[in-house]
Amino acid sequence: MRNVLVTGGTGFIGSNLASALLHHGCNVRILRRPGSDLRALGNLDVEHVLGDVRDKESVRSAMKGCDTVFHTAAVISYWKKERPLMFEVNINGTRNVVELCLELGIEKFVHTSSIAAVGFPENGTTADETNTFNWERYDVGYRISKYEAEKEVLRGVERGLNAVIVNPSVVLGERDIHFHGGQLIRDIYRKNIFYYVAGGMNVVYVGDVVRGQILAAERGRSGERYILSGENLTHKAIISTIAEVVGGFKPLFQMPQACVGLVATLSEGIANSLGRRPWVTRELLAGSHLNYYFSCRKAETELGYAFSPFREAVEKTFAWYRNSGLL
């Protein structure tokens, strides 16, 4: 692994990955759109190629001369209005990248998927890579798009592509300028959240994710998926820990599940009437009552992956936001 392309290199995970690859001694090229926000990259010494994963010619230009491709480009949205664009980028864009990896003889392809593409655990168990996708009943566009994108990768494997899939859980960390995982930290810091909902989830530090991606390129078995996760925690424990770190309110009560759906419905209705993006959506909160817990044992065993404590991830993320003037 010497000459590397990172699609989505200006994004949260992509920019952190580009930084880690530079420290790994790689020559790093990123594919980005002409209007991409470059703040997450800072002053990283990477080569920029302008294009879009939906445009095969620009992807071909970016990929030439590379031996390894990390595909991190994706649209993350839980808003139905953005579903067509998300499907075009996440599914069709992945198909383009896979086909060009085959055409140009790329040695290793690492596809960044998500636990969103993995089936949720039933009956209080902890899910792993073998859990079958079972989110159909909730009709969550982002989850569907990531699941279908994985199918594109596996079709490439059937045609001879040396490809590995990694599935990060909910990610916290530096360079999250658009507040994906960091939205919870911002909301608690601003004292907008003082309650919790039933269930729990798995949260991972972005530095652990990018190390896992690099390990997947070096050691991952073709056609396999590896969950890159952190601690499994209840929503109450997550909010309590963040509140302790950032000085927000510790959760005062559990919001009834019926109210969760009502809040999302009202948020969408108000936003639609004002022509704005909703604060929360029904898709975002679908399944929020579940104990959405995952095991990274396979990545630990096969890749040598390890994760940081949740509190440490919160502390690093909060410090970066404050130092960057984003809070």
C-alpha positions as CSV (number, residue, x, y, z in Angstrom):
1,M,0.0,0.0,0.0
2,R,1.8,3.0,-1.3
3,N,-0.3,5.1,-3.7
4,V,-3.7,5.5,-2.2
5,L,-7.0,7.1,-3.3
6,V,-9.6,8.2,-0.7
7,T,-13.0,9.0,-2.1
8,G,-14.9,11.4,0.1
9,G,-11.6,12.7,1.4
10,T,-13.1,16.0,2.7
11,G,-15.7,14.2,4.8
12,F,-15.5,13.2,8.5
13,I,-14.1,9.7,8.2
14,G,-12.3,10.4,4.9
15,S,-10.3,13.4,6.2
16,N,-9.2,11.5,9.3
17,L,-8.3,8.5,7.1
18,A,-6.2,10.8,4.8
19,S,-4.3,12.1,7.8
20,A,-3.6,8.6,9.2
21,L,-2.5,7.4,5.8
22,L,0.0,10.2,5.5
23,H,1.5,9.3,8.8
24,H,1.5,5.7,7.5
25,G,3.9,6.8,4.8
26,C,1.5,6.7,1.9
27,N,1.0,9.0,-1.0
28,V,-2.6,10.2,-0.6
29,R,-4.9,11.4,-3.3
30,I,-8.5,12.4,-2.7
31,L,-11.5,12.6,-5.0
32,R,-13.7,15.6,-4.1
33,R,-16.4,17.7,-5.6
34,P,-15.4,21.2,-6.8
35,G,-17.5,22.8,-4.1
36,S,-16.5,20.6,-1.2
37,D,-15.9,22.2,2.2
38,L,-12.2,21.8,2.9
39,R,-12.1,22.7,6.5
40,A,-11.9,19.1,7.7
41,L,-8.7,18.6,5.7
42,G,-6.9,21.6,7.2
43,N,-3.4,21.7,5.8
44,L,-3.0,18.0,5.0
45,D,-0.6,17.4,2.1
46,V,-2.8,15.4,-0.2
47,E,-3.4,15.5,-3.9
48,H,-6.8,16.8,-5.0
49,V,-8.7,15.4,-8.0
50,L,-12.0,17.1,-8.7
51,G,-14.9,14.9,-9.6
52,D,-17.8,12.9,-8.2
53,V,-18.3,9.2,-7.7
54,R,-21.4,9.5,-9.9
55,D,-19.1,10.5,-12.8
56,K,-17.0,7.5,-13.9
57,E,-14.5,9.5,-15.9
58,S,-13.5,11.6,-13.0
59,V,-13.2,8.5,-10.8
60,R,-11.1,6.8,-13.5
61,S,-8.7,9.8,-13.5
62,A,-8.4,9.8,-9.8
63,M,-7.8,6.1,-9.6
64,K,-5.0,5.9,-12.2
65,G,-1.6,5.0,-10.7
66,C,-3.1,3.9,-7.3
67,D,-2.7,0.5,-5.8
68,T,-5.3,0.9,-3.0
69,V,-8.7,2.6,-2.9
70,F,-10.6,3.5,0.3
71,H,-14.2,4.3,-0.6
72,T,-15.6,6.6,2.1
73,A,-17.8,8.9,-0.1
74,A,-21.4,8.8,0.9
75,V,-24.5,10.9,1.6
76,I,-25.7,10.5,5.2
77,S,-29.4,11.6,5.5
78,Y,-32.4,10.4,7.4
79,W,-34.7,12.8,5.4
80,K,-36.9,11.3,2.7
81,K,-36.5,14.4,0.5
82,E,-32.8,13.5,0.1
83,R,-33.3,9.8,-0.5
84,P,-33.0,10.0,-4.4
85,L,-29.6,11.8,-4.2
86,M,-28.4,9.4,-1.4
87,F,-29.3,6.3,-3.4
88,E,-27.5,7.8,-6.5
89,V,-24.3,8.5,-4.5
90,N,-24.3,5.6,-2.1
91,I,-25.4,2.8,-4.4
92,N,-24.7,3.9,-8.0
93,G,-21.5,5.7,-6.9
94,T,-20.2,2.6,-5.2
95,R,-21.0,0.6,-8.4
96,N,-18.9,3.0,-10.4
97,V,-16.0,2.7,-8.0
98,V,-16.1,-1.1,-7.9
99,E,-16.3,-1.4,-11.7
100,L,-13.3,0.9,-12.2
101,C,-11.3,-0.9,-9.5
102,L,-11.8,-4.1,-11.6
103,E,-11.0,-2.3,-14.8
104,L,-7.8,-0.7,-13.6
105,G,-6.5,-3.7,-11.5
106,I,-6.6,-2.1,-8.1
107,E,-4.8,-4.3,-5.6
108,K,-7.0,-3.7,-2.6
109,F,-10.4,-2.0,-2.1
110,V,-11.7,-1.1,1.3
111,H,-15.3,-0.1,1.3
112,T,-16.6,1.9,4.3
113,S,-20.1,0.8,5.0
114,S,-21.8,1.1,8.4
115,I,-23.5,-1.0,11.1
116,A,-26.6,0.6,9.4
117,A,-26.2,-2.2,6.8
118,V,-26.1,-4.9,9.5
119,G,-29.3,-6.5,11.0
120,F,-30.2,-5.2,14.4
121,P,-29.9,-7.7,17.3
122,E,-33.0,-9.5,18.5
123,N,-34.0,-10.5,22.0
124,G,-31.3,-8.4,23.8
125,T,-28.4,-10.1,22.0
126,T,-25.3,-8.5,20.6
127,A,-25.0,-8.4,16.8
128,D,-22.0,-9.3,14.7
129,E,-21.2,-9.5,11.0
130,T,-23.5,-12.5,10.5
131,N,-26.7,-10.7,11.4
132,T,-29.0,-10.6,8.4
133,F,-30.3,-7.2,7.3
134,N,-33.8,-6.8,8.9
135,W,-34.6,-3.1,8.8
136,E,-37.2,-3.4,6.0
137,R,-40.1,-2.8,8.4
138,Y,-38.7,0.7,9.3
139,D,-38.0,1.8,5.7
140,V,-34.9,3.9,6.6
141,G,-33.4,5.1,3.4
142,Y,-29.8,5.4,4.7
143,R,-29.8,1.9,6.0
144,I,-31.2,0.6,2.7
145,S,-28.6,2.5,0.7
146,K,-25.6,1.1,2.7
147,Y,-27.0,-2.4,2.5
148,E,-27.4,-2.2,-1.3
149,A,-23.9,-0.6,-1.6
150,E,-22.4,-3.7,0.1
151,K,-24.1,-5.8,-2.5
152,E,-22.3,-3.9,-5.2
153,V,-19.0,-4.6,-3.5
154,L,-19.7,-8.3,-3.2
155,R,-20.6,-8.5,-6.8
156,G,-17.2,-7.1,-7.5
157,V,-15.6,-9.7,-5.3
158,E,-17.4,-12.4,-7.4
159,R,-15.7,-10.9,-10.4
160,G,-12.2,-11.1,-8.8
161,L,-11.9,-7.8,-6.8
162,N,-9.8,-8.0,-3.7
163,A,-12.3,-6.1,-1.5
164,V,-13.0,-5.8,2.2
165,I,-16.0,-4.1,3.9
166,V,-15.7,-2.3,7.2
167,N,-18.8,-1.4,9.3
168,P,-18.2,1.5,11.8
169,S,-20.8,2.1,14.5
170,V,-21.9,5.6,15.5
171,V,-18.6,7.7,15.1
172,L,-17.4,10.5,17.3
173,G,-14.2,12.5,16.8
174,E,-12.2,15.3,15.3
175,R,-12.9,16.8,11.9
176,D,-16.7,16.2,12.2
177,I,-17.5,19.7,10.9
178,H,-21.0,18.8,9.9
179,F,-21.9,17.3,13.3
180,H,-22.9,13.8,12.3
181,G,-22.0,11.9,15.5
182,G,-21.1,15.2,17.1
183,Q,-24.6,16.6,17.0
184,L,-25.4,14.9,20.4
185,I,-22.4,16.6,21.9
186,R,-23.4,20.0,20.6
187,D,-27.0,19.6,21.7
188,I,-26.0,18.5,25.2
189,Y,-23.5,21.3,25.4
190,R,-26.2,23.8,24.5
191,K,-28.5,22.2,27.1
192,N,-31.1,21.3,24.5
193,I,-31.2,17.7,25.8
194,F,-32.2,16.8,29.3
195,Y,-34.0,13.5,28.8
196,Y,-33.2,10.1,27.4
197,V,-35.0,7.4,25.5
198,A,-35.1,3.6,26.0
199,G,-32.5,1.4,24.5
200,G,-28.9,2.0,23.7
201,M,-26.3,2.0,20.9
202,N,-22.6,1.5,20.1
203,V,-20.3,4.5,19.7
204,V,-16.7,4.4,18.4
205,Y,-13.9,7.0,18.2
206,V,-12.9,8.0,14.7
207,G,-9.2,7.4,15.3
208,D,-10.1,3.7,16.0
209,V,-12.1,3.5,12.9
210,V,-9.3,4.8,10.6
211,R,-6.8,2.5,12.2
212,G,-9.3,-0.3,11.5
213,Q,-9.6,0.7,7.9
214,I,-5.9,0.6,7.4
215,L,-5.6,-2.8,9.2
216,A,-8.4,-4.0,6.9
217,A,-6.3,-3.0,3.8
218,E,-3.3,-4.8,5.2
219,R,-4.9,-7.9,6.8
220,G,-8.5,-8.1,5.8
221,R,-9.8,-11.1,3.9
222,S,-11.5,-10.4,0.6
223,G,-15.2,-10.6,0.6
224,E,-15.4,-10.3,4.4
225,R,-17.0,-7.5,6.5
226,Y,-15.5,-6.3,9.8
227,I,-17.5,-4.3,12.4
228,L,-15.4,-1.4,13.8
229,S,-17.2,-0.6,17.0
230,G,-16.7,0.8,20.5
231,E,-18.5,0.5,23.7
232,N,-22.2,-0.6,24.0
233,L,-24.0,1.8,26.2
234,T,-27.6,2.8,27.1
235,H,-28.8,6.1,25.8
236,K,-29.0,7.3,29.4
237,A,-25.3,6.4,30.1
238,I,-24.3,8.1,26.8
239,I,-26.1,11.3,27.6
240,S,-24.9,11.3,31.3
241,T,-21.2,10.9,30.3
242,I,-21.4,13.6,27.6
243,A,-23.1,15.9,30.1
244,E,-20.3,15.4,32.6
245,V,-17.6,16.2,30.0
246,V,-19.3,19.2,28.4
247,G,-21.2,20.7,31.3
248,G,-24.7,19.9,30.1
249,F,-27.8,18.6,31.9
250,K,-27.8,15.0,33.0
251,P,-30.9,13.3,31.8
252,L,-33.9,14.0,34.1
253,F,-36.4,11.5,32.8
254,Q,-37.1,8.9,30.2
255,M,-39.2,10.1,27.3
256,P,-42.0,7.7,26.5
257,Q,-41.6,6.0,23.2
258,A,-45.0,7.4,21.9
259,C,-43.6,10.9,22.5
260,V,-40.4,10.1,20.5
261,G,-42.5,9.5,17.4
262,L,-44.6,12.6,18.0
263,V,-41.5,14.8,18.4
264,A,-40.1,13.5,15.0
265,T,-43.4,14.0,13.3
266,L,-43.8,17.6,14.6
267,S,-40.1,18.3,13.7
268,E,-40.7,17.2,10.1
269,G,-44.0,19.0,9.8
270,I,-42.6,22.3,11.1
271,A,-39.5,22.1,8.9
272,N,-41.5,21.3,5.8
273,S,-43.8,24.3,6.4
274,L,-40.7,26.5,6.7
275,G,-38.8,24.9,3.9
276,R,-36.0,23.9,6.2
277,R,-34.2,20.7,7.2
278,P,-35.9,19.0,10.2
279,W,-34.0,18.8,13.5
280,V,-34.9,15.1,13.8
281,T,-36.9,12.8,11.6
282,R,-38.9,9.6,11.9
283,E,-36.2,7.8,10.0
284,L,-33.5,9.0,12.3
285,L,-35.4,7.8,15.4
286,A,-36.7,4.6,13.9
287,G,-35.6,1.8,16.2
288,S,-34.2,4.2,18.8
289,H,-35.8,2.1,21.5
290,L,-33.6,-0.9,20.6
291,N,-30.5,-2.1,22.4
292,Y,-28.4,-1.5,19.2
293,Y,-25.3,-3.4,20.4
294,F,-22.5,-4.8,18.3
295,S,-19.4,-7.0,18.7
296,C,-16.0,-6.2,17.1
297,R,-14.5,-9.5,18.1
298,K,-13.9,-10.5,14.4
299,A,-11.9,-7.3,13.8
300,E,-10.0,-7.8,17.0
301,T,-9.1,-11.3,16.2
302,E,-8.3,-11.0,12.5
303,L,-7.1,-7.5,12.1
304,G,-5.7,-6.6,15.6
305,Y,-8.3,-3.9,16.0
306,A,-8.9,-2.2,19.4
307,F,-11.2,0.6,20.6
308,S,-10.9,3.5,23.0
309,P,-13.2,4.2,26.0
310,F,-16.3,6.2,25.2
311,R,-15.5,9.0,27.7
312,E,-12.1,9.5,26.0
313,A,-13.7,9.8,22.6
314,V,-16.1,12.4,24.0
315,E,-13.3,14.4,25.6
316,K,-11.2,14.4,22.4
317,T,-14.2,15.4,20.3
318,F,-15.3,18.2,22.6
319,A,-11.8,19.6,22.9
320,W,-11.4,19.7,19.1
321,Y,-14.8,21.4,18.7
322,R,-13.9,24.1,21.3
323,N,-10.4,24.6,19.8
324,S,-11.9,24.9,16.3
325,G,-14.4,27.5,17.5
326,L,-17.3,25.3,16.3
327,L,-19.3,25.4,19.6
